[in-house]
Amino acid sequence: MTNNSLKVGFVGLGSMGMGSAVSLVKAGFPVRGFDVRAEALEKFNAAGGIGVSTAAAAAQGANVYILMVVNAQQADEVLFGAGAAAATLPPGAIVMLCSTVSPQYAKETAARLEEAGLFMLDSPISGGPIRAAAGELSIMLSGQPALIDRVQPVLDAMSANVFLMGDECGLGSTMKLVNQVLAGVNLAVSAEAIAFGARAGIDAQRIFDVISVSAGNSWMFQNRVPHILADDYTPMSAVDIWVKDLGLVLETGKENRLPLPLAAAAHQLFMMASASGWGKLDDAAAVKVYEKIANFSVLGGIVEE
């Protein structure tokens, strides 16, 4: 199946979605994209996409319908609520659910779509906005092999790594939550480490330089600490995303009777940041919790008490 013969509907033109949708346009797919923000639609149109005014309009005639929305509630609204996508998609269309959701939600949604004559691939993503724009995401994919074959050109345009997790929807979402345990805890402890060193009198930039070539380094440290150093909390991924994602991790751990004390501690840090009014800021703003508690600035050193 050629790229031109696959018609793509895309909902969620945010920091990750925009890059992925434009990657599909560049690969030759006709893409009808929807987002609630007018500026996102304008940007998508300028990149060669077809911006539409509703989720249902994005679903019209689509062989593949991609959701990169924030949470399960938004996905439900798009598919079965006011968005009416499930009622608009042609029979046999494939929904790729790329949002981070609970494994149970992924299973239930796949079943509901099948009842409507549609199919689903559990397709959570990772990699960040830069890799999304380059078409180099990692996709943790689960679903029927025949469906995966049908969307292979879409996968090729969006990703550098596709990991097949099994035939059952929910396995991809489980794998995404494993990733979120590591990413969330690494992000939280990166904020704590920078705050710890800065409070003790070490320049924050110097901390970053040393850790970048030492055993304590991590992808999250490398990616997020520069936001702290620049004092720029323009959201690439917001604090509230981690309140949601680590909440899903803890719920899934509870269902499997597995204690997750480190994930729980990281979740509490993001909860504190959100409760302090920083939920919509970049997730590196978790460091502000430490600054608030200790009455100091990571960038300004020790405050005299």
C-alpha positions, 0 to 999 in steps of 0.5 A, spaced: 500 500 500 502 506 497 503 512 502 498 516 497 493 510 498 493 511 505 489 517 508 490 519 515 486 523 520 490 526 526 488 529 532 492 532 537 497 537 534 501 538 540 509 538 542 509 531 539 503 530 535 505 536 530 512 533 529 509 526 527 503 529 523 508 533 519 513 527 518 507 524 515 505 530 510 513 530 508 512 522 507 507 523 502 501 522 506 494 526 505 493 528 512 487 531 515 489 534 522 485 537 528 487 540 534 482 545 539 488 550 538 487 555 532 494 556 532 496 549 531 491 548 525 495 554 522 502 551 523 499 545 520 496 548 514 503 552 513 507 545 513 502 542 507 497 538 512 490 539 511 487 543 518 480 541 519 475 544 524 473 537 528 475 531 530 470 528 525 472 532 519 479 529 520 476 522 521 472 522 514 475 517 509 481 516 513 484 509 513 488 510 519 486 515 525 492 517 529 490 520 536 496 524 540 491 527 545 493 528 553 489 522 556 484 517 556 478 522 557 480 526 551 481 520 547 474 517 549 471 524 547 474 524 540 472 517 539 465 516 542 463 523 545 462 529 541 468 528 537 464 522 534 470 519 530 468 512 531 461 514 528 464 517 522 470 513 520 469 508 514 468 501 516 475 497 517 479 503 519 485 503 524 485 507 530 492 508 532 492 510 540 498 513 541 497 517 548 499 514 554 493 510 557 492 505 562 493 498 559 485 496 561 483 502 557 487 500 551 483 493 552 476 496 553 477 501 547 479 496 542 473 492 544 469 498 543 472 500 536 471 492 534 464 493 536 463 499 531 467 495 525 473 498 527 480 496 529 485 499 534 493 498 535 495 500 542 501 505 539 504 509 545 510 513 543 516 516 546 522 520 544 520 528 545 518 533 540 525 533 536 525 526 535 517 527 533 519 532 528 524 528 525 520 522 524 524 518 529 520 516 535 520 510 538 513 506 538 511 500 543 506 497 539 501 491 540 495 489 536 493 484 530 499 483 526 495 484 519 493 491 522 500 492 523 502 490 516 497 495 513 500 501 517 507 499 516 508 505 511 505 510 517 510 507 522 516 508 517 514 515 517 513 516 524 519 512 527 526 510 528 524 504 532 518 500 533 517 495 538 512 489 537 510 487 544 504 482 542 498 481 539 493 484 545 492 491 545 494 493 552 501 490 552 504 496 548 501 501 554 504 497 559 511 497 556 510 505 556 508 505 563 515 501 564 518 507 560 515 512 564 517 509 571 524 510 569 523 517 565 519 520 571 524 517 577 530 520 573 527 527 572 525 527 579 531 525 581 535 530 576 531 536 579 533 533 586 540 533 585 541 539 581 537 542 587 542 539 592 548 541 589 546 548 588 544 549 595 550 546 597 554 551 594 556 548 587 554 552 580 548 549 577 552 549 570 558 546 573 554 540 576 551 539 569 558 539 566 560 534 571 554 529 571 554 529 563 560 525 563 559 521 570 555 515 572 550 519 574 548 521 567 541 519 564 537 521 558 532 525 562 538 529 566 541 531 559 534 533 556 531 537 562 536 540 566 538 545 560 531 548 561 533 549 569 539 552 567 536 557 562 530 558 567 526 557 561 519 553 563 516 553 556 512 546 556 515 541 552 512 536 557 508 539 562 508 537 570 501 535 570 503 530 564 507 526 570 501 527 575 497 523 570 502 518 567 505 516 574 498 516 577 497 510 571 503 507 573 501 506 581 494 504 579 497 499 575 502 497 580 496 496 585 492 492 580 498 487 580 500 487 587 506 490 586 509 496 591 512 502 587 516 506 592 520 510 588 515 511 583 510 514 588 515 518 591 516 521 584 509 522 583 508 526 590 514 531 587 510 532 581 503 533 585 507 538 589 509 542 583 502 542 580 499 544 587 504 550 587 501 552 581 506 550 576 502 544 573 502 547 566 510 549 566 515 544 563 516 538 567 523 541 569 519 546 573 519 540 579 526 543 581 521 549 583 519 545 589 526 544 592 527 552 591 520 553 594 521 549 600 529 551 602 527 559 600 533 559 595 534 559 587 538 554 583 541 559 579 542 564 584 546 560 589 544 560 597 540 565 600 542 568 606 537 566 612 
